[in-house]
Amino acid sequence: MESSEIKLFLSTMRIIAEQLNQENKGLRLAKGGFLAFIDNDDIWESNKLELQMNHFNNNPDVDVCFSYMESFLSPELVERY
């Protein structure tokens, strides 16, 4: 591995560590009964939380709720997961 690749890897690891640190801080500060995570490169549908909360309210046995994601790096590369 070249030294430039090592620096990139270390830089990436620092970014990941800082993101985890911020998420952990959010967990400590949270006051409600639900958490929702959104990263700076995410876009939510305007009714995402409403739909998910309705699902929780109508299904009390559900502990976790998530949704599909759509990658939109470019119009040619749209994928759904």
Buried (B, 14 or more C-beta within 10 A) or exposed (E): EEEEEEEEEEEEEEEEEEEEEEEEEEEEEEEEEEEEEEEEEEEEEEEEBEEBEEEBEEEEEEEEBEEEEEEEEEEEEEEEE
